[in-house]
């Protein structure tokens, strides 16, 4: 049967748009379901399956959200597909700890160094600093910003690249940045770099 244009239009209206299914908007809808500052006597358990059905998305999309929220200690896992809601009570303390860790990791210095390399590369490409000839070997190493990172054989590499750990590190970049502006290129260079000190990974998990 031929479906009328009005029926098609109605179907399209009911169908979630890409904007409606965006992770940012889904996160806002997720947060709106729970109190920002729950009472100490108020225990809220989040069922990922129920939330996914309620929001009309795949469960993996909800997993992305809870992983980010877990990195900031707004939720914690209590069972399979079950999370406890804590709200924003501990958020200031969490951000202070992340800022301290970001300073210990010297993220501000790393960002400044990488941003300068980007500027040097742009200047070189447009010939503002090098009009003739090739740069010497030391300058070439400095300008080689686009070279891919060397793969790490560390057993902790996959763990370090988890969404939760990445979220914490990404927040750290903003917390230590004086300008509060972080470019995605610079953030990617820092976040995908593997740590050779395996015990360091534990400090990103949670604080008592």
Residue pairs with C-beta under 8 A, 6 or more apart in sequence:
16 56
16 57
19 25
21 57
21 61
23 61
23 64
23 65
26 55
26 57
26 61
26 62
26 65
27 65
27 68
29 55
30 51
30 55
30 62
30 65
33 51
34 44
34 46
34 85
34 87
35 42
35 44
35 87
36 87
36 88
37 87
37 88
37 89
38 44
38 85
38 86
38 87
38 89
43 84
44 84
44 85
45 78
45 82
45 83
45 84
45 85
46 66
46 75
46 82
46 83
46 84
46 85
47 81
47 82
48 59
48 62
48 63
48 66
48 81
48 82
48 83
49 59
49 81
51 62
52 58
52 59
52 61
52 62
55 62
59 81
64 163
66 75
66 83
67 162
67 163
67 164
67 167
68 163
68 164
68 167
69 75
70 76
70 77
70 83
70 164
71 163
71 164
71 165
71 167
71 168
71 171
72 91
72 94
72 95
72 167
72 168
72 171
73 86
73 90
73 91
73 94
73 206
73 207
74 85
74 86
74 87
74 88
74 91
75 83
75 84
75 85
75 86
76 83
76 84
76 86
76 206
77 83
77 84
78 84
93 207
94 207
95 171
95 175
97 207
98 168
98 171
98 172
98 175
99 172
99 175
99 176
101 168
101 172
101 203
101 204
102 108
102 169
102 172
102 173
102 175
102 176
103 176
105 172
107 169
107 172
107 173
107 176
107 190
108 176
108 177
108 178
110 190
111 173
111 176
111 177
111 182
111 186
111 190
114 145
114 185
114 186
114 189
114 190
115 183
115 186
117 142
117 143
117 145
118 145
118 183
118 185
118 186
120 129
120 142
120 143
120 145
121 143
121 145
121 146
123 129
123 130
124 130
124 135
124 143
134 140
135 143
149 189
149 192
149 193
152 194
154 160
154 194
154 195
154 196
154 198
155 198
156 194
156 195
156 198
156 201
157 194
159 165
159 201
160 194
160 195
160 201
161 192
164 204
165 201
165 204
166 191
168 204
169 190
169 191
169 204
170 182
170 187
170 191
173 182
173 187
173 190
174 180
174 182
195 201
